[in-house]
Each structure stands twice: as structure tokens, then as C-alpha cells.
């Protein structure tokens, strides 16, 4: 994997590290579908502005909108709403732990439905990184038993959506720039989540008068969706879905780093040990994935989608 891909991975983890925190801030004022809508529309405005400033072509006619809508719903609108429903019942820490299982689901979905061939080293890397998450957040038998069932189901449903969505984004975004994919995804997500929000929840702009609420929406939409999706689709197109989705391993680490920087929270031994396991697992997994990709180009049996 090239250095720009790892740089994008770190940057995206830092941006998404605050997502669970922002969602918690917004839940007292908005329902999950409204949060997904606000996140989508602020992200859409951001990517549109970036494309105009950088003079990137929208080329709307080149986008297959039915396929784009399916990808946007599966990989964006629906999982974002599921995360909101989940955080109504779970703490941000538990939600981030469950979210970090996304790469495992992505690998499993790839093997079952997208003809991805996984080697022992790739599975080992996944296992090592997952151990890092457990060490990092101190997941114990008692904490797992205490998890709310509905919240658990919603968060796992979100990770499964991400797993399918990451593979679909690789297949359905061929021939499009990462800017076009991000624009199309956020446009369709805005429409889909907007319809669900209008049909099921109260939509009001009054809470946005609060600087805290507005700041959370900007953090979640402008950075967590607009800039973040450029980075995500860059990694999907230039790397692989498995590499892009491995950012979920680093998100809990990023969240703790933000806590230390902004809230002066201490860095424990769990952070250091967990970080070593996580980065080691990501390295093992994607080094194996890179080898598989090279085999595919030379006619080998193993390949990445």
C-alpha cells in the first residue's frame, strides 16, 4: 500500500473519531433519521463546494443513479440511522467497539458474496486488530452481558450495511472520480434520509440556534461526511474496500486521542497496547491484501475486489 493511502487512513480515523460523540450531542434534539439527514445535507453542501472550487466535473449524466441510490442507502443513509438508534441505548464506547467489527464483516461478506479470497495472514491480521480493540476499551464479560439487545442489534446491522456497502462502492463506482462518487452518494443519502425523517420524526431548525448543536452538526456533516467521504472513496478506489473499512479499527484510538488533546484525559497503558495491536493487525491484513491484488493482475487465484 502506498503512503498516501495510510495518510488518508489516519486522517479519516481522526475525523470519524468524534462521530459517536457528535451523535450523542444531537440525540436529545433530533431523531436518528433527522441526524442522518442533517449529516448528509451538510456533507453534500461541502462536497459540492469543493468540486466547484477545484473545478471538478459533476458529469451527472455519467452517474448510474439507480445503482448510486442503492449504494448510498446501504452504505450511508441506513447505517447512519442505525447508529443513531443504537446510541439511544448504548454508550459511545460500546458503540465504537461494535463498529470496529466492520472489517471482520467486510471480509466475511467479501468471501461469501464477492469472490474475495482470504489467506491465513489476512484472517490473522483481523484477529490481531480485534484483540487490540478489546485491550483498548477493556471489554469484559460483564460489559458484554450488560449491552442493550436492541442497541446491539442496530449497531451490528449498521456494520453489516457497511460491509456490503464497501464492496458495492468498489464495483459500482468504476469509471467515476472519487468526487463524483461522494457527491452522488450524499445526494441520494440526503433524499432517502430526508423522506424517512419527514415521515417518521419531527424536523425542526430551532435546535440549530444552539452553538453546541450547530457545532456538532458541522463536525458530523462538513468534516465527518464531506471531507471524510473524499478520503474514504480515495482509499476504496486506490486501495481496496478491506483497506478503506479498516479505518474502523483506528476510530476508537482517535477518539481517545481527541479526549487527551481537548479534554486532558490521561493516556492509559491500554491505549498504547491497543494501538500496537491495532496498527499491527491493519498492517498484516493489508499487506496480505496487497499481495492478493498483485496475484489477480498476474493471473493468480487470489484477488481483491
Order of alpha helices (4+ residues) and beta strands (2+ residues): alpha-alpha-alpha-alpha-alpha-alpha-alpha-alpha-alpha-alpha-alpha-alpha-alpha-alpha-alpha-alpha
